[in-house]
Amino acid sequence: MTKVNNWLKNTQAWLWPQSCHLCGDGPLGLDKALCSACLRDLPWNTHCCSVCALPLVHDAICGQCLRKPPPYHRALASFSYRDPVSHIVHGLKFGRRLYYGRFLGEALAETVAQAEHLVMPNLLIPMPLHRKRMNERGYNQAYEIARPVARLLGCSIAKGVVVRTGETKEQSQLNALQRRHNLKNAFTVTGPIKGLHIVIIDDVMTTGATVGELARALIYKGARRIDVWLAARAALGR
C-alpha cells in the first residue's frame, strides 16, 4: 500500500507541479500551478473591447469591431497574450504541460462567471485540430482548457460536432491575409446545432481568423448565437 501511495504522489507531482512554475516558490498545493504573487502579477485582460476582447486602455468597442463586426456575438478572455502567459500557453500547446490547461481553464471559468450580462450556452466547442496534428500532438490544447470550464460552469462539451477537414499551416507563422486564405473551408459541421447557443473555446486569438471561420461555419448550419471564450487575447501587432 505504501508503494502505491508513493506512486500516486509522484504521479500527481508530475501531472501538477508542487512549486510555482514561474518563480519556483513552494511548496504549493497539488491544485496550484502558480504562487499567489505570480498569479496576481499576470497580465489579466481587465480592460478590453467588449466585442472581441482586444486589450485596450479603457473598456470600449475597438475600431475594427465598429467598422466590421465579427461573426460571433461576444468574446471573453482571461489574459492579455504576453509574458508570462505566452510562456504558459506555449508550454501547454507544444510542451505537453497539460496542467497548464487546467490552470487556464479554471482562470477562464472565473472570468466567465464574473462577466456582466452573461448568457450561458447550450454547448462548448473546443477549437478542433486536424486529425494529423492531433495525432502528432496527442491532445487538443483547447479541449484541455474546456474541460475545467465545463466542470466549473456546468456546461456540456460537444463531441464530434465539428471536424477540421483542412490541414492548415500554423497560423502564428502567417500574416492576417494569409491566415484568412489558409482557413478557407477548414471546418465541417457534422452534428445537429440548429437553434443552439454555442461557445467556441480556444487558447489564443490574434487576428480572429480561425475563430471567425468556425463561427461562420456554425452559423451557416443554423446556430442561433456564437460566443468565444479564450484563455488569452493578443494585442494588435502580435
Buried (B, 14 or more C-beta within 10 A) or exposed (E): EEEEEEEEEEEEEEEBBBBBBBEEBEEBEEEBBBBEEBBEEBBBBEEBBBBBBBBBEEEBBBEBBEEEEBBBBBBBBBBBBBEBBBBBBBBBBEEEBBBBBBBBBBBBBBBBEEEEEEEEBBBBBBBBBBEEBBEEEEBBBBBBBBBBBBBBBEBEBBEEBBBBEBEBEEBEEBEEEEBBEBBEEBBEBEBEBEEBBBBBBBBBBBBBBBBBBBBBBBBEBEBBBBBBBBBBBBBEEE
